[in-house]
Amino acid sequence: MGLSKGHNFPGGFLVFFMFAVVVVARSVVGIGVNWGTQSTHPLPGGTVVKMLNDNGIQKVKLFDADSSILNALGKSGIQVMVGIPNDMLYSLANSPNAAESWVSKNLSSHVSNGVDIRYVAVGNEPFLSTYNGSFLGTTFPALQNVQSAINKASLGNRVKVTIPLNADVYTGDKPSDGDFRSDIHDLMLAIVKFLSDNGAPFTVNIYPFISLHNDPNFPVDFAFFDGNSAPINDNGRIYQNVFDANHDTLVWALQKNGYGNMTIIVGEIGWPTDGDRSATMQYAQRFNQGFMTRFNAGTGTPMRPGAMEVYLFSLIDEDHKSIQPGNFERHWGLFYFDGTPKYQLNLGTTSSNGLVPASNVRYLPQQWCVLSPSASLDDPQVAPSVSYACANGDCTSLGYSTSCGNLDARGNISYAFNSYYQINDQLQSACKFPDGLSVVTTQDPSSGDCKFRIMIQVPSTLNGGSGGNAAAVGHLKKPAGLMLFVLFLSMIL
């Protein structure tokens, strides 16, 4: 096959041109971001919306329909993809009335208040192999019922349904081998047909980081966009990075099944900065800047050259996310939890070459909870105290090849204590570990790249504090969080 754009698009250049016109008409060209909220101390919605506008970010993808966030997005000029969590799929699949109620509460009311909702994401990667088929029977019926409810609310021309799917729904040794996974092939074709019939896009999440994380033999440079990797030649199409190859495997899967012109949205793409040997600031900056340079140039992929609709993952770190996939899960943000940029990144959206931080963020006092200088590492309460602090705080920056990987044993313990203390709003009881192990200090214990964070104030802390689990510190009976406890022991031995 040739390399011209016309041959890359089934139906030729005319179809591609018509497709481009439709995309431009429906959506402004601009980068989007995922706004996750699994944080112990989330920034206020209005603060985040201002930060989005300050950085020229024109689209946002949400994982649920939080009314306070949607209210903050009203009349902001930001386009929204609102999400429906997987645990709601069963009820929506089995009750058209439940779908209509959801649409009335979460779409109609907010659209009428100036929220520019463009998509509803029905579920989030529901066909992951790790879910063992839990959502195979409910995702498509839920999609159908939500679409019917949207139509009934007279929003069908404005709001489109989609399902953000992990790239594991299709397979292929090279792009041109692409097809949908054999165990869900018929289901995927039914969903794709439904989306196509309703003018809705196929949304896919692509993570080159995971390729590198899962396979120690994966060629590192092939994860990035700077052309330093050995290319793959697929029948004349040249692939120099895994994103292009992965994306075009989907294009081939769609094309083989009769949907070669279907709109594709990249729902998630990004790189974490901590919690794993490959999750570094340097790699994250290299990946995201390389991707943004291509995105702003409208490069596209060999099978789909031109502009793409993309949502970076993610906007802000989330310290309350599950770490079952890996400690890196809490470190995907372009910004730290307080809205501070992590590294220099030019999105190409503003006159500034860097990210603009959140404004008017308020912090708790400049004080930290650390291991008492008089405490002994041999104290039998050390291990259960650290295990408890990590299980109820966030110790994902500790361990091999992390930002705090160079701390000694006392530093590791102090980091764990401080994380628990900050998450519990610096309550006095949150720095009272047994046997006098802990003490509050006003001297910053941060060391190099390892930052002992001060938590931000949120409305609950301004009104006296939430208290969290701090009251339980004095009643430790046995270690909590066995996995983190084992990690801790491995660090000090």
C-alpha positions as CSV (number, residue, x, y, z in Angstrom):
1,M,0.0,0.0,0.0
2,G,1.1,3.6,-0.6
3,L,1.9,6.1,2.0
4,S,-0.4,8.9,0.7
5,K,-3.2,10.1,3.0
6,G,-5.8,9.1,0.5
7,H,-4.8,5.4,0.6
8,N,-4.6,5.5,4.4
9,F,-8.3,6.3,4.7
10,P,-10.8,3.8,3.4
11,G,-13.1,5.5,1.0
12,G,-10.4,8.0,-0.1
13,F,-9.7,11.6,0.5
14,L,-13.3,12.8,0.1
15,V,-14.5,10.8,3.1
16,F,-11.5,12.0,5.1
17,F,-12.3,15.5,4.2
18,M,-16.0,15.2,5.2
19,F,-14.9,13.5,8.4
20,A,-12.5,16.3,9.2
21,V,-15.3,18.9,8.6
22,V,-17.6,17.0,11.0
23,V,-14.9,16.8,13.7
24,V,-14.1,20.5,13.4
25,A,-17.8,21.4,13.5
26,R,-18.4,19.4,16.7
27,S,-15.3,20.1,18.7
28,V,-12.6,22.7,19.0
29,V,-9.1,21.6,18.4
30,G,-7.2,21.5,21.7
31,I,-5.8,19.2,24.2
32,G,-7.9,17.6,26.9
33,V,-7.1,16.2,30.3
34,N,-8.5,13.6,32.7
35,W,-9.6,15.2,36.0
36,G,-9.6,12.4,38.7
37,T,-10.8,13.1,42.2
38,Q,-9.6,10.2,44.3
39,S,-7.7,12.5,46.6
40,T,-7.8,12.9,50.4
41,H,-7.6,16.7,49.9
42,P,-8.9,17.7,46.5
43,L,-8.5,21.2,45.2
44,P,-11.8,23.1,45.0
45,G,-13.6,22.7,41.7
46,G,-13.4,26.5,41.0
47,T,-9.6,26.4,41.6
48,V,-9.2,23.6,39.1
49,V,-11.4,25.2,36.5
50,K,-9.3,28.4,36.7
51,M,-6.2,26.3,36.3
52,L,-7.6,24.6,33.3
53,N,-8.4,27.9,31.7
54,D,-5.0,29.5,32.7
55,N,-3.3,26.6,30.9
56,G,-5.5,26.8,27.8
57,I,-6.9,23.3,28.3
58,Q,-10.2,23.2,26.5
59,K,-11.5,19.7,27.3
60,V,-11.9,17.6,30.4
61,K,-12.8,14.0,31.0
62,L,-14.5,13.1,34.3
63,F,-14.9,9.7,35.9
64,D,-18.3,10.4,37.4
65,A,-20.9,13.1,37.6
66,D,-19.9,15.1,40.6
67,S,-22.3,17.9,40.8
68,S,-19.9,20.3,42.5
69,I,-17.4,19.8,39.7
70,L,-20.0,20.1,37.0
71,N,-21.3,23.3,38.6
72,A,-17.8,24.7,38.6
73,L,-17.5,23.9,34.8
74,G,-20.7,25.8,34.0
75,K,-20.1,28.6,31.5
76,S,-16.3,27.9,31.6
77,G,-16.0,27.3,27.9
78,I,-14.5,23.9,28.6
79,Q,-15.9,20.8,26.9
80,V,-16.8,17.9,29.1
81,M,-16.9,14.1,28.9
82,V,-18.8,13.0,32.0
83,G,-18.3,9.4,33.3
84,I,-20.5,6.6,34.7
85,P,-18.5,4.3,37.0
86,N,-18.5,0.6,36.4
87,D,-20.5,-0.1,39.6
88,M,-23.5,1.7,38.1
89,L,-23.6,-0.4,34.9
90,Y,-25.8,-3.1,36.3
91,S,-28.6,-0.8,37.4
92,L,-28.5,1.2,34.1
93,A,-28.5,-2.0,32.1
94,N,-31.6,-3.3,33.8
95,S,-33.7,-0.2,34.2
96,P,-34.4,2.3,31.4
97,N,-36.0,4.4,34.2
98,A,-32.7,4.5,36.1
99,A,-30.9,5.7,32.9
100,E,-33.5,8.4,32.4
101,S,-33.1,9.5,36.0
102,W,-29.3,9.6,35.6
103,V,-29.6,11.7,32.4
104,S,-32.1,14.1,34.0
105,K,-29.9,14.6,37.1
106,N,-26.5,14.6,35.5
107,L,-27.0,15.9,31.9
108,S,-30.1,17.9,31.4
109,S,-29.8,19.9,34.6
110,H,-26.2,20.8,34.0
111,V,-26.5,21.5,30.3
112,S,-29.2,23.9,31.1
113,N,-26.8,25.7,33.5
114,G,-24.1,26.2,30.8
115,V,-22.0,23.0,31.2
116,D,-20.8,22.1,27.7
117,I,-21.2,18.3,28.0
118,R,-20.2,16.6,24.7
119,Y,-19.8,12.9,25.8
120,V,-21.0,10.4,28.3
121,A,-18.4,7.7,29.1
122,V,-20.4,4.6,30.0
123,G,-18.1,2.6,32.2
124,N,-14.3,2.8,32.4
125,E,-12.3,0.0,30.7
126,P,-15.0,-2.5,31.6
127,F,-13.6,-5.3,29.5
128,L,-10.2,-5.5,31.2
129,S,-9.1,-9.1,31.4
130,T,-8.5,-8.6,35.1
131,Y,-12.2,-8.1,35.7
132,N,-12.9,-11.7,34.6
133,G,-15.9,-10.8,32.6
134,S,-17.8,-9.0,35.4
135,F,-19.2,-6.3,33.1
136,L,-19.6,-8.2,29.8
137,G,-23.3,-8.6,30.2
138,T,-24.1,-5.1,31.4
139,T,-22.0,-2.6,29.5
140,F,-23.7,-2.8,26.1
141,P,-27.3,-2.7,27.6
142,A,-26.3,0.2,29.8
143,L,-24.9,2.0,26.8
144,Q,-28.2,1.5,24.9
145,N,-30.3,2.6,27.8
146,V,-28.3,5.7,28.3
147,Q,-28.4,6.6,24.6
148,S,-32.2,6.1,24.6
149,A,-32.5,8.4,27.7
150,I,-30.3,11.0,26.0
151,N,-32.5,10.9,23.0
152,K,-35.6,11.1,25.1
153,A,-34.2,14.2,26.8
154,S,-33.7,15.8,23.3
155,L,-29.9,15.9,23.8
156,G,-29.0,13.2,21.1
157,N,-27.6,15.7,18.7
158,R,-25.5,17.4,21.3
159,V,-24.2,14.6,23.6
160,K,-22.7,11.3,22.4
161,V,-22.1,8.1,24.3
162,T,-18.9,6.2,24.3
163,I,-17.0,3.5,26.3
164,P,-13.4,4.2,27.3
165,L,-11.7,0.9,26.6
166,N,-8.3,-0.3,27.4
167,A,-6.1,-1.2,24.4
168,D,-6.3,-4.9,25.4
169,V,-9.7,-5.2,23.6
170,Y,-7.7,-5.7,20.4
171,T,-4.6,-7.7,19.5
172,G,-2.0,-8.0,16.7
173,D,1.7,-8.7,16.4
174,K,1.8,-5.7,14.1
175,P,-0.8,-3.0,13.2
176,S,-2.0,-4.7,10.1
177,D,-2.8,-7.9,12.1
178,G,-5.1,-5.9,14.3
179,D,-8.5,-7.4,15.3
180,F,-10.7,-7.5,18.3
181,R,-10.0,-9.9,21.1
182,S,-11.4,-13.3,20.3
183,D,-13.4,-13.8,23.5
184,I,-15.3,-10.5,23.0
185,H,-15.2,-10.2,19.2
186,D,-18.9,-10.4,18.7
187,L,-19.7,-8.1,21.6
188,M,-17.2,-5.5,20.3
189,L,-18.7,-5.5,16.8
190,A,-22.2,-5.0,18.3
191,I,-20.9,-2.1,20.3
192,V,-19.0,-0.6,17.4
193,K,-22.0,-0.8,15.2
194,F,-24.2,0.9,17.8
195,L,-21.7,3.7,18.3
196,S,-21.4,4.2,14.5
197,D,-25.1,4.2,14.1
198,N,-25.4,7.0,16.7
199,G,-22.5,9.0,15.4
200,A,-20.5,8.3,18.5
201,P,-16.7,7.8,18.8
202,F,-14.6,4.8,19.8
203,T,-12.6,5.8,22.9
204,V,-9.3,4.0,23.7
205,N,-6.8,4.4,26.5
206,I,-3.2,3.8,25.4
207,Y,-0.3,3.5,27.8
208,P,3.2,3.1,26.5
209,F,4.4,3.3,30.1
210,I,2.6,0.0,30.9
211,S,4.4,-1.7,28.0
212,L,7.7,-0.7,29.6
213,H,6.5,-1.5,33.1
214,N,5.2,-5.0,32.2
215,D,8.1,-6.1,30.0
216,P,11.7,-5.6,31.2
217,N,12.9,-6.4,27.7
218,F,10.7,-3.8,26.0
219,P,12.9,-1.4,23.9
220,V,12.9,1.8,26.0
221,D,13.2,4.3,23.1
222,F,10.2,2.7,21.4
223,A,8.0,4.2,24.2
224,F,8.9,7.7,23.2
225,F,8.5,10.1,20.3
226,D,12.0,11.3,19.5
227,G,12.8,8.8,16.8
228,N,15.7,7.0,18.6
229,S,14.2,3.6,18.3
230,A,14.6,0.9,15.7
231,P,11.6,1.3,13.4
232,I,9.0,-1.3,12.5
233,N,8.0,-1.6,8.9
234,D,4.5,-2.8,8.4
235,N,3.9,-3.3,4.7
236,G,5.5,0.1,4.0
237,R,4.2,2.0,7.0
238,I,7.0,2.9,9.3
239,Y,6.4,2.9,13.1
240,Q,8.9,4.5,15.4
241,N,6.9,4.4,18.6
242,V,4.5,2.1,20.4
243,F,1.7,4.6,20.5
244,D,1.4,4.9,16.8
245,A,1.6,1.1,16.4
246,N,-1.0,0.5,19.1
247,H,-3.4,3.1,17.8
248,D,-3.2,1.8,14.2
249,T,-3.8,-1.7,15.4
250,L,-7.2,-0.4,16.5
251,V,-7.6,1.3,13.1
252,W,-7.0,-2.0,11.4
253,A,-9.4,-3.8,13.7
254,L,-12.1,-1.3,12.9
255,Q,-11.3,-1.3,9.2
256,K,-11.3,-5.1,8.9
257,N,-14.8,-5.2,10.4
258,G,-16.3,-2.5,8.2
259,Y,-15.8,0.7,10.3
260,G,-12.6,2.1,8.8
261,N,-13.8,5.7,9.1
262,M,-15.0,5.6,12.7
263,T,-13.9,8.5,14.9
264,I,-11.3,7.5,17.5
265,I,-10.7,9.4,20.7
266,V,-7.6,8.7,22.8
267,G,-9.3,8.8,26.3
268,E,-6.1,8.5,28.3
269,I,-2.4,8.8,27.6
270,G,0.4,9.9,29.9
271,W,3.4,8.9,32.0
272,P,3.7,8.7,35.9
273,T,6.5,10.3,37.8
274,D,7.0,8.1,40.9
275,G,6.4,4.7,42.4
276,D,8.3,2.7,39.8
277,R,11.8,2.5,38.2
278,S,10.4,3.7,34.9
279,A,8.1,6.4,36.5
280,T,10.5,9.3,36.6
281,M,10.3,13.0,36.0
282,Q,12.7,12.8,33.1
283,Y,10.8,10.0,31.4
284,A,7.4,11.8,32.0
285,Q,8.7,15.1,30.6
286,R,10.3,13.3,27.6
287,F,7.1,11.4,26.8
288,N,4.5,14.2,27.4
289,Q,6.5,16.9,25.6
290,G,7.2,14.5,22.7
291,F,3.5,13.7,22.5
292,M,2.4,17.3,22.7
293,T,4.8,18.4,20.0
294,R,3.3,15.8,17.7
295,F,-0.2,16.6,18.8
296,N,0.1,20.4,18.1
297,A,1.7,19.7,14.7
298,G,-1.3,17.5,13.8
299,T,1.0,14.6,12.9
300,G,-1.4,11.8,13.7
301,T,-0.4,8.2,12.9
302,P,0.6,6.4,9.7
303,M,-3.0,5.1,9.3
304,R,-4.7,8.3,10.6
305,P,-2.6,11.4,9.8
306,G,-4.0,14.7,11.0
307,A,-5.6,16.1,14.1
308,M,-6.6,13.9,17.0
309,E,-8.9,14.3,20.0
310,V,-6.8,13.4,23.1
311,Y,-7.2,13.5,26.9
312,L,-3.9,13.5,28.8
313,F,-3.8,11.3,31.9
314,S,-3.9,13.0,34.2
315,L,-4.2,16.6,35.5
316,I,-3.5,16.1,39.2
317,D,-2.0,13.4,41.4
318,E,-4.5,11.3,43.4
319,D,-3.2,10.1,46.7
320,H,-6.3,7.9,47.4
321,K,-6.2,5.7,44.2
322,S,-5.9,2.0,44.5
323,I,-2.3,0.8,44.2
324,Q,-3.2,-2.7,43.2
325,P,-1.8,-2.1,39.6
326,G,1.3,-0.5,41.1
327,N,2.5,2.4,43.3
328,F,2.8,4.6,40.2
329,E,-1.0,4.8,40.1
330,R,-1.0,7.8,42.5
331,H,1.6,9.8,40.4
332,W,0.1,10.3,36.9
333,G,-0.5,14.0,37.3
334,L,1.0,16.9,35.3
335,F,0.6,18.7,38.7
336,Y,1.1,17.6,42.3
337,F,-1.9,17.4,44.5
338,D,-1.7,21.1,45.3
339,G,-1.7,22.2,41.7
340,T,2.1,22.8,41.5
341,P,3.6,21.8,38.1
342,K,6.0,18.9,38.3
343,Y,8.2,19.8,35.4
344,Q,8.6,22.1,32.4
345,L,6.0,21.3,29.8
346,N,4.8,23.3,26.8
347,L,1.2,22.4,25.9
348,G,1.3,24.9,23.1
349,T,-1.9,26.5,24.4
350,T,-0.5,29.7,26.0
351,S,2.2,32.2,25.5
352,S,4.1,30.7,28.4
353,N,6.4,27.8,27.8
354,G,5.5,26.2,31.1
355,L,2.4,25.0,33.0
356,V,0.6,27.6,35.1
357,P,0.1,26.5,38.8
358,A,-3.2,26.6,40.7
359,S,-3.8,30.0,42.3
360,N,-4.7,31.0,45.9
361,V,-4.0,27.5,47.3
362,R,-3.9,27.5,51.1
363,Y,-1.7,25.1,53.1
364,L,-1.6,23.8,56.6
365,P,1.1,25.1,58.9
366,Q,4.8,24.5,58.1
367,Q,5.3,21.5,60.3
368,W,6.0,17.8,59.9
369,C,5.7,14.6,61.9
370,V,9.0,12.7,62.0
371,L,10.7,9.9,64.0
372,S,11.8,11.1,67.3
373,P,15.6,11.6,67.5
374,S,15.6,9.6,70.7
375,A,13.6,6.7,69.2
376,S,15.4,3.4,68.6
377,L,15.0,1.4,65.3
378,D,14.9,-1.7,67.5
379,D,11.7,-0.6,69.2
380,P,9.1,-3.4,68.6
381,Q,6.5,-0.7,67.8
382,V,8.4,0.7,64.9
383,A,7.3,-1.9,62.3
384,P,3.6,-1.9,63.1
385,S,3.5,1.9,63.4
386,V,5.1,2.3,60.0
387,S,2.8,-0.3,58.5
388,Y,-0.2,1.5,59.9
389,A,0.9,4.9,58.7
390,C,1.5,3.6,55.2
391,A,-1.8,1.7,55.0
392,N,-3.6,4.8,56.0
393,G,-1.3,7.4,54.4
394,D,0.6,7.3,51.2
395,C,4.1,5.6,51.0
396,T,4.2,5.1,47.3
397,S,7.2,7.4,47.0
398,L,9.3,5.0,49.1
399,G,11.1,2.0,47.7
400,Y,13.6,1.1,45.0
401,S,14.1,3.7,42.3
402,T,11.5,6.1,43.6
403,S,11.9,9.8,44.5
404,C,12.6,8.9,48.1
405,G,14.5,5.7,47.4
406,N,17.7,7.2,48.8
407,L,16.4,7.8,52.3
408,D,17.9,5.8,55.2
409,A,15.8,3.8,57.6
410,R,15.1,6.8,59.9
411,G,14.1,8.8,56.9
412,N,11.7,6.1,55.6
413,I,10.0,6.0,59.0
414,S,9.7,9.8,59.2
415,Y,8.2,9.9,55.7
416,A,5.6,7.4,56.6
417,F,4.7,9.2,59.8
418,N,4.5,12.6,58.0
419,S,2.2,11.2,55.3
420,Y,-0.2,10.0,57.8
421,Y,0.0,13.2,59.8
422,Q,-0.6,15.4,56.8
423,I,-3.5,13.4,55.5
424,N,-5.1,13.7,58.9
425,D,-4.9,17.5,58.7
426,Q,-1.9,17.7,61.2
427,L,-4.1,16.7,64.1
428,Q,-2.1,16.4,67.3
429,S,-3.2,12.8,67.8
430,A,-1.9,11.9,64.3
431,C,1.7,12.3,65.5
432,K,1.4,10.3,68.7
433,F,2.7,6.9,67.7
434,P,3.3,4.4,70.5
435,D,6.4,4.5,72.8
436,G,7.0,8.2,71.9
437,L,8.3,7.3,68.4
438,S,7.2,10.5,66.8
439,V,7.6,14.2,67.2
440,V,6.4,17.3,65.4
441,T,9.1,19.5,63.9
442,T,9.2,22.9,62.1
443,Q,12.4,22.0,60.3
444,D,11.7,20.6,56.8
445,P,13.0,17.0,56.6
446,S,12.9,17.0,52.8
447,S,16.1,15.6,51.1
448,G,16.9,16.3,47.5
449,D,14.1,15.1,45.2
450,C,12.4,13.5,48.2
451,K,9.8,16.1,49.4
452,F,8.0,15.8,52.7
453,R,4.7,17.4,51.6
454,I,2.6,19.9,53.6
455,M,-1.1,19.2,53.0
456,I,-3.4,21.8,51.6
457,Q,-6.4,23.2,53.4
458,V,-9.9,22.1,52.1
459,P,-13.2,23.4,53.5
460,S,-13.5,20.5,56.0
461,T,-10.1,21.4,57.5
462,L,-10.9,25.0,57.6
463,N,-13.9,24.0,59.7
464,G,-12.0,22.1,62.3
465,G,-10.6,19.0,60.4
466,S,-12.0,15.7,59.5
467,G,-9.9,13.7,61.9
468,G,-9.5,10.7,59.6
469,N,-8.2,7.7,61.4
470,A,-6.0,9.6,63.8
471,A,-7.7,8.4,66.9
472,A,-6.8,4.9,66.2
473,V,-3.0,5.5,66.4
474,G,-2.9,4.9,70.2
475,H,-4.7,1.5,69.8
476,L,-2.4,-0.4,67.5
477,K,-2.8,-4.1,68.1
478,K,-1.3,-5.6,65.0
479,P,0.4,-4.4,61.7
480,A,-2.0,-3.1,59.0
481,G,-1.1,-3.1,55.3
482,L,1.0,-6.3,55.1
483,M,2.4,-5.5,51.7
484,L,3.7,-2.1,52.7
485,F,5.0,-3.6,56.0
486,V,7.1,-6.1,54.0
487,L,8.3,-3.2,51.7
488,F,9.4,-1.3,54.8
489,L,11.3,-4.2,56.2
490,S,13.1,-4.7,52.9
491,M,14.2,-1.1,53.0
492,I,15.8,-1.1,56.4
493,L,17.4,-4.6,56.4
